[in-house]
Amino acid sequence: MRKGFVKEVLSKIKYDPRENEEDYYIVIEHRGAYGNVKKIPVKLIELGHGYFFIEDTQIPYHRILAVVRKDGKVVWKKRGLGDEVKF
């Protein structure tokens, strides 16, 4: 399941012509609210060096818990998350 760093996975989704970024979303842990997660479509994010951006908001990659296809298949998840975690 884990095929490299999350930025590499997102770069492949966003820039590989064989992928459709509209088929994916990321799951992030909302800052300051442990256990509060948000789902964000990959098409809405821009990749940066140590951060990704949603409009003017800068969010570090370490907040990403998983990259998931719309059909529910997890293509990447943060190390240490158990298999029982559902997105």
VOKE-841624 format. One record per atom (N, C-alpha, C, CB): z negated, y negated, x; residue in one letter; residue number from 0; atom name. Coordinates in steps of 0.2 Angstrom, whole numbers, plus 5000, padded with zeros to 4 digits. Glycine has a CB too. Example, Ala and Ser with C-alpha at 12.3 -4.5 7.8 and 13.67 -1.06 7.14 Angstrom:
REM residues 2
<<4961; 5028; 5066>; A; 0; N>
<<4961; 5022; 5062>; A; 0; CA>
<<4961; 5016; 5066>; A; 0; C>
<<4955; 5022; 5057>; A; 0; CB>
<<4965; 5011; 5064>; S; 1; N>
<<4964; 5005; 5068>; S; 1; CA>
<<4961; 5000; 5064>; S; 1; C>
<<4971; 5003; 5070>; S; 1; CB>
This chain:
REM residues 87
<<5000; 5006; 5004>; M; 0; N>
<<5000; 5000; 5000>; M; 0; CA>
<<5000; 4994; 5004>; M; 0; C>
<<4994; 5000; 4995>; M; 0; CB>
<<4996; 4994; 5009>; R; 1; N>
<<4995; 4988; 5014>; R; 1; CA>
<<5001; 4988; 5019>; R; 1; C>
<<4988; 4987; 5017>; R; 1; CB>
<<5006; 4984; 5018>; K; 2; N>
<<5012; 4984; 5023>; K; 2; CA>
<<5012; 4977; 5027>; K; 2; C>
<<5018; 4984; 5019>; K; 2; CB>
<<5006; 4975; 5030>; G; 3; N>
<<5006; 4969; 5034>; G; 3; CA>
<<5002; 4964; 5031>; G; 3; C>
<<5013; 4967; 5035>; G; 3; CB>
<<5002; 4958; 5034>; F; 4; N>
<<4999; 4952; 5032>; F; 4; CA>
<<5002; 4950; 5025>; F; 4; C>
<<4998; 4947; 5037>; F; 4; CB>
<<4997; 4947; 5021>; V; 5; N>
<<5000; 4944; 5015>; V; 5; CA>
<<5005; 4939; 5015>; V; 5; C>
<<4994; 4941; 5011>; V; 5; CB>
<<5005; 4935; 5020>; K; 6; N>
<<5011; 4930; 5021>; K; 6; CA>
<<5017; 4934; 5022>; K; 6; C>
<<5009; 4925; 5027>; K; 6; CB>
<<5017; 4939; 5026>; E; 7; N>
<<5023; 4943; 5027>; E; 7; CA>
<<5026; 4946; 5021>; E; 7; C>
<<5022; 4949; 5032>; E; 7; CB>
<<5022; 4948; 5017>; V; 8; N>
<<5023; 4951; 5010>; V; 8; CA>
<<5026; 4946; 5006>; V; 8; C>
<<5017; 4955; 5007>; V; 8; CB>
<<5023; 4940; 5005>; L; 9; N>
<<5026; 4935; 5001>; L; 9; CA>
<<5032; 4932; 5004>; L; 9; C>
<<5020; 4929; 5001>; L; 9; CB>
<<5033; 4932; 5010>; S; 10; N>
<<5039; 4929; 5013>; S; 10; CA>
<<5045; 4934; 5011>; S; 10; C>
<<5039; 4929; 5021>; S; 10; CB>
<<5044; 4940; 5011>; K; 11; N>
<<5049; 4945; 5009>; K; 11; CA>
<<5051; 4944; 5002>; K; 11; C>
<<5047; 4952; 5011>; K; 11; CB>
<<5046; 4943; 4998>; I; 12; N>
<<5047; 4943; 4990>; I; 12; CA>
<<5051; 4936; 4989>; I; 12; C>
<<5040; 4942; 4987>; I; 12; CB>
<<5049; 4931; 4993>; K; 13; N>
<<5052; 4924; 4991>; K; 13; CA>
<<5059; 4924; 4994>; K; 13; C>
<<5048; 4919; 4994>; K; 13; CB>
<<5060; 4927; 5000>; Y; 14; N>
<<5066; 4925; 5004>; Y; 14; CA>
<<5071; 4931; 5004>; Y; 14; C>
<<5065; 4923; 5010>; Y; 14; CB>
<<5069; 4937; 5003>; D; 15; N>
<<5074; 4943; 5003>; D; 15; CA>
<<5078; 4943; 4997>; D; 15; C>
<<5070; 4949; 5004>; D; 15; CB>
<<5085; 4942; 4997>; P; 16; N>
<<5089; 4942; 4991>; P; 16; CA>
<<5089; 4948; 4987>; P; 16; C>
<<5096; 4941; 4993>; P; 16; CB>
<<5086; 4954; 4990>; R; 17; N>
<<5085; 4960; 4986>; R; 17; CA>
<<5079; 4959; 4981>; R; 17; C>
<<5085; 4966; 4990>; R; 17; CB>
<<5075; 4955; 4982>; E; 18; N>
<<5069; 4954; 4978>; E; 18; CA>
<<5069; 4948; 4973>; E; 18; C>
<<5062; 4952; 4983>; E; 18; CB>
<<5066; 4948; 4968>; N; 19; N>
<<5066; 4943; 4963>; N; 19; CA>
<<5059; 4940; 4962>; N; 19; C>
<<5068; 4945; 4956>; N; 19; CB>
<<5057; 4934; 4965>; E; 20; N>
<<5051; 4932; 4965>; E; 20; CA>
<<5047; 4931; 4958>; E; 20; C>
<<5050; 4925; 4969>; E; 20; CB>
<<5052; 4931; 4953>; E; 21; N>
<<5049; 4930; 4946>; E; 21; CA>
<<5046; 4937; 4944>; E; 21; C>
<<5054; 4928; 4942>; E; 21; CB>
<<5047; 4942; 4948>; D; 22; N>
<<5044; 4949; 4946>; D; 22; CA>
<<5037; 4950; 4949>; D; 22; C>
<<5048; 4954; 4948>; D; 22; CB>
<<5034; 4945; 4952>; Y; 23; N>
<<5028; 4945; 4955>; Y; 23; CA>
<<5023; 4940; 4954>; Y; 23; C>
<<5029; 4946; 4963>; Y; 23; CB>
<<5016; 4941; 4955>; Y; 24; N>
<<5011; 4936; 4954>; Y; 24; CA>
<<5006; 4938; 4960>; Y; 24; C>
<<5008; 4936; 4947>; Y; 24; CB>
<<5002; 4933; 4961>; I; 25; N>
<<4996; 4934; 4966>; I; 25; CA>
<<4990; 4933; 4962>; I; 25; C>
<<4997; 4929; 4972>; I; 25; CB>
<<4985; 4937; 4964>; V; 26; N>
<<4978; 4936; 4961>; V; 26; CA>
<<4974; 4933; 4967>; V; 26; C>
<<4975; 4943; 4959>; V; 26; CB>
<<4971; 4927; 4965>; I; 27; N>
<<4966; 4924; 4970>; I; 27; CA>
<<4959; 4923; 4967>; I; 27; C>
<<4969; 4917; 4971>; I; 27; CB>
<<4955; 4923; 4971>; E; 28; N>
<<4948; 4922; 4969>; E; 28; CA>
<<4947; 4914; 4969>; E; 28; C>
<<4943; 4925; 4974>; E; 28; CB>
<<4945; 4912; 4963>; H; 29; N>
<<4944; 4905; 4962>; H; 29; CA>
<<4938; 4902; 4966>; H; 29; C>
<<4943; 4903; 4955>; H; 29; CB>
<<4939; 4897; 4970>; R; 30; N>
<<4934; 4894; 4974>; R; 30; CA>
<<4927; 4892; 4971>; R; 30; C>
<<4936; 4888; 4978>; R; 30; CB>
<<4922; 4895; 4973>; G; 31; N>
<<4915; 4893; 4971>; G; 31; CA>
<<4913; 4897; 4964>; G; 31; C>
<<4915; 4886; 4969>; G; 31; CB>
<<4917; 4902; 4963>; A; 32; N>
<<4916; 4906; 4957>; A; 32; CA>
<<4917; 4913; 4958>; A; 32; C>
<<4920; 4903; 4951>; A; 32; CB>
<<4912; 4916; 4962>; Y; 33; N>
<<4913; 4923; 4964>; Y; 33; CA>
<<4915; 4927; 4957>; Y; 33; C>
<<4906; 4926; 4967>; Y; 33; CB>
<<4920; 4931; 4958>; G; 34; N>
<<4922; 4936; 4953>; G; 34; CA>
<<4927; 4932; 4948>; G; 34; C>
<<4916; 4938; 4949>; G; 34; CB>
<<4928; 4926; 4948>; N; 35; N>
<<4932; 4922; 4944>; N; 35; CA>
<<4939; 4922; 4948>; N; 35; C>
<<4930; 4915; 4943>; N; 35; CB>
<<4944; 4926; 4945>; V; 36; N>
<<4950; 4927; 4948>; V; 36; CA>
<<4956; 4923; 4943>; V; 36; C>
<<4952; 4934; 4949>; V; 36; CB>
<<4961; 4921; 4947>; K; 37; N>
<<4967; 4918; 4943>; K; 37; CA>
<<4973; 4922; 4945>; K; 37; C>
<<4967; 4910; 4945>; K; 37; CB>
<<4978; 4922; 4941>; K; 38; N>
<<4984; 4925; 4942>; K; 38; CA>
<<4989; 4919; 4942>; K; 38; C>
<<4986; 4930; 4937>; K; 38; CB>
<<4993; 4919; 4948>; I; 39; N>
<<4998; 4914; 4949>; I; 39; CA>
<<5005; 4917; 4950>; I; 39; C>
<<4996; 4909; 4955>; I; 39; CB>
<<5010; 4915; 4947>; P; 40; N>
<<5017; 4918; 4948>; P; 40; CA>
<<5019; 4916; 4955>; P; 40; C>
<<5022; 4915; 4943>; P; 40; CB>
<<5022; 4920; 4959>; V; 41; N>
<<5024; 4919; 4966>; V; 41; CA>
<<5029; 4913; 4966>; V; 41; C>
<<5027; 4925; 4969>; V; 41; CB>
<<5033; 4912; 4960>; K; 42; N>
<<5038; 4907; 4960>; K; 42; CA>
<<5035; 4900; 4961>; K; 42; C>
<<5043; 4908; 4954>; K; 42; CB>
<<5029; 4899; 4959>; L; 43; N>
<<5026; 4893; 4959>; L; 43; CA>
<<5023; 4891; 4966>; L; 43; C>
<<5020; 4893; 4954>; L; 43; CB>
<<5023; 4896; 4971>; I; 44; N>
<<5019; 4894; 4977>; I; 44; CA>
<<5025; 4893; 4982>; I; 44; C>
<<5015; 4900; 4979>; I; 44; CB>
<<5022; 4888; 4987>; E; 45; N>
<<5026; 4887; 4993>; E; 45; CA>
<<5022; 4889; 4999>; E; 45; C>
<<5028; 4879; 4994>; E; 45; CB>
<<5025; 4893; 5004>; L; 46; N>
<<5022; 4896; 5009>; L; 46; CA>
<<5021; 4891; 5015>; L; 46; C>
<<5025; 4902; 5012>; L; 46; CB>
<<5015; 4890; 5018>; G; 47; N>
<<5014; 4886; 5024>; G; 47; CA>
<<5011; 4890; 5029>; G; 47; C>
<<5009; 4881; 5022>; G; 47; CB>
<<5009; 4887; 5035>; H; 48; N>
<<5006; 4891; 5041>; H; 48; CA>
<<5000; 4895; 5039>; H; 48; C>
<<5005; 4886; 5046>; H; 48; CB>
<<4994; 4891; 5037>; G; 49; N>
<<4988; 4895; 5036>; G; 49; CA>
<<4986; 4894; 5029>; G; 49; C>
<<4983; 4892; 5040>; G; 49; CB>
<<4990; 4891; 5025>; Y; 50; N>
<<4989; 4890; 5018>; Y; 50; CA>
<<4995; 4891; 5014>; Y; 50; C>
<<4986; 4883; 5017>; Y; 50; CB>
<<4995; 4892; 5007>; F; 51; N>
<<5000; 4891; 5003>; F; 51; CA>
<<4999; 4885; 4998>; F; 51; C>
<<5002; 4898; 4999>; F; 51; CB>
<<5004; 4883; 4995>; F; 52; N>
<<5003; 4877; 4991>; F; 52; CA>
<<5006; 4878; 4984>; F; 52; C>
<<5007; 4871; 4994>; F; 52; CB>
<<5002; 4875; 4979>; I; 53; N>
<<5004; 4875; 4972>; I; 53; CA>
<<5004; 4868; 4970>; I; 53; C>
<<4999; 4879; 4967>; I; 53; CB>
<<5010; 4865; 4970>; E; 54; N>
<<5011; 4858; 4969>; E; 54; CA>
<<5007; 4854; 4975>; E; 54; C>
<<5008; 4855; 4962>; E; 54; CB>
<<5002; 4850; 4974>; D; 55; N>
<<4998; 4847; 4979>; D; 55; CA>
<<4992; 4850; 4982>; D; 55; C>
<<4997; 4840; 4977>; D; 55; CB>
<<4991; 4856; 4979>; T; 56; N>
<<4985; 4860; 4980>; T; 56; CA>
<<4986; 4864; 4986>; T; 56; C>
<<4982; 4863; 4974>; T; 56; CB>
<<4982; 4864; 4991>; Q; 57; N>
<<4982; 4869; 4997>; Q; 57; CA>
<<4977; 4874; 4996>; Q; 57; C>
<<4981; 4864; 5004>; Q; 57; CB>
<<4979; 4880; 4997>; I; 58; N>
<<4974; 4886; 4996>; I; 58; CA>
<<4975; 4891; 5002>; I; 58; C>
<<4975; 4890; 4989>; I; 58; CB>
<<4970; 4893; 5006>; P; 59; N>
<<4971; 4897; 5011>; P; 59; CA>
<<4972; 4904; 5009>; P; 59; C>
<<4964; 4897; 5015>; P; 59; CB>
<<4976; 4908; 5013>; Y; 60; N>
<<4979; 4914; 5012>; Y; 60; CA>
<<4973; 4919; 5011>; Y; 60; C>
<<4983; 4917; 5017>; Y; 60; CB>
<<4967; 4918; 5014>; H; 61; N>
<<4962; 4923; 5013>; H; 61; CA>
<<4959; 4923; 5006>; H; 61; C>
<<4956; 4921; 5018>; H; 61; CB>
<<4961; 4919; 5002>; R; 62; N>
<<4958; 4919; 4995>; R; 62; CA>
<<4962; 4924; 4991>; R; 62; C>
<<4959; 4912; 4992>; R; 62; CB>
<<4968; 4926; 4993>; I; 63; N>
<<4972; 4930; 4990>; I; 63; CA>
<<4969; 4937; 4990>; I; 63; C>
<<4980; 4931; 4992>; I; 63; CB>
<<4968; 4940; 4984>; L; 64; N>
<<4965; 4947; 4983>; L; 64; CA>
<<4971; 4952; 4983>; L; 64; C>
<<4961; 4947; 4977>; L; 64; CB>
<<4976; 4950; 4979>; A; 65; N>
<<4982; 4955; 4979>; A; 65; CA>
<<4988; 4952; 4977>; A; 65; C>
<<4980; 4960; 4973>; A; 65; CB>
<<4994; 4955; 4978>; V; 66; N>
<<5000; 4954; 4976>; V; 66; CA>
<<5003; 4959; 4971>; V; 66; C>
<<5006; 4953; 4982>; V; 66; CB>
<<5004; 4957; 4965>; V; 67; N>
<<5006; 4962; 4960>; V; 67; CA>
<<5012; 4961; 4957>; V; 67; C>
<<5000; 4962; 4955>; V; 67; CB>
<<5016; 4967; 4955>; R; 68; N>
<<5022; 4966; 4951>; R; 68; CA>
<<5020; 4965; 4944>; R; 68; C>
<<5027; 4972; 4952>; R; 68; CB>
<<5025; 4962; 4940>; K; 69; N>
<<5023; 4962; 4933>; K; 69; CA>
<<5022; 4968; 4929>; K; 69; C>
<<5029; 4958; 4929>; K; 69; CB>
<<5025; 4974; 4932>; D; 70; N>
<<5024; 4980; 4929>; D; 70; CA>
<<5017; 4983; 4931>; D; 70; C>
<<5029; 4985; 4931>; D; 70; CB>
<<5013; 4979; 4935>; G; 71; N>
<<5006; 4981; 4936>; G; 71; CA>
<<5005; 4985; 4943>; G; 71; C>
<<5003; 4986; 4931>; G; 71; CB>
<<5011; 4986; 4946>; K; 72; N>
<<5010; 4990; 4953>; K; 72; CA>
<<5008; 4985; 4958>; K; 72; C>
<<5017; 4992; 4955>; K; 72; CB>
<<5002; 4986; 4961>; V; 73; N>
<<5000; 4982; 4967>; V; 73; CA>
<<5004; 4984; 4973>; V; 73; C>
<<4992; 4984; 4968>; V; 73; CB>
<<5007; 4979; 4976>; V; 74; N>
<<5011; 4980; 4982>; V; 74; CA>
<<5007; 4978; 4988>; V; 74; C>
<<5017; 4975; 4982>; V; 74; CB>
<<5002; 4974; 4988>; W; 75; N>
<<4997; 4972; 4993>; W; 75; CA>
<<4991; 4970; 4990>; W; 75; C>
<<5000; 4966; 4997>; W; 75; CB>
<<4985; 4973; 4994>; K; 76; N>
<<4979; 4970; 4992>; K; 76; CA>
<<4974; 4969; 4998>; K; 76; C>
<<4975; 4976; 4987>; K; 76; CB>
<<4969; 4965; 4997>; K; 77; N>
<<4965; 4963; 5002>; K; 77; CA>
<<4961; 4969; 5005>; K; 77; C>
<<4960; 4958; 5000>; K; 77; CB>
<<4960; 4970; 5011>; R; 78; N>
<<4956; 4976; 5014>; R; 78; CA>
<<4949; 4975; 5011>; R; 78; C>
<<4956; 4975; 5022>; R; 78; CB>
<<4947; 4981; 5010>; G; 79; N>
<<4940; 4982; 5007>; G; 79; CA>
<<4939; 4982; 5000>; G; 79; C>
<<4936; 4976; 5010>; G; 79; CB>
<<4945; 4980; 4996>; L; 80; N>
<<4945; 4981; 4989>; L; 80; CA>
<<4946; 4988; 4987>; L; 80; C>
<<4950; 4976; 4985>; L; 80; CB>
<<4941; 4991; 4983>; G; 81; N>
<<4942; 4998; 4981>; G; 81; CA>
<<4948; 4999; 4976>; G; 81; C>
<<4936; 5000; 4978>; G; 81; CB>
<<4950; 5006; 4976>; D; 82; N>
<<4955; 5007; 4971>; D; 82; CA>
<<4953; 5006; 4964>; D; 82; C>
<<4957; 5015; 4972>; D; 82; CB>
<<4947; 5006; 4962>; E; 83; N>
<<4945; 5005; 4955>; E; 83; CA>
<<4946; 4998; 4953>; E; 83; C>
<<4937; 5006; 4955>; E; 83; CB>
<<4947; 4993; 4957>; V; 84; N>
<<4949; 4986; 4956>; V; 84; CA>
<<4955; 4986; 4952>; V; 84; C>
<<4948; 4981; 4962>; V; 84; CB>
<<4955; 4983; 4946>; K; 85; N>
<<4962; 4982; 4942>; K; 85; CA>
<<4963; 4975; 4942>; K; 85; C>
<<4961; 4985; 4935>; K; 85; CB>
<<4970; 4973; 4942>; F; 86; N>
<<4972; 4967; 4942>; F; 86; CA>
<<4977; 4966; 4935>; F; 86; C>
<<4976; 4964; 4948>; F; 86; CB>
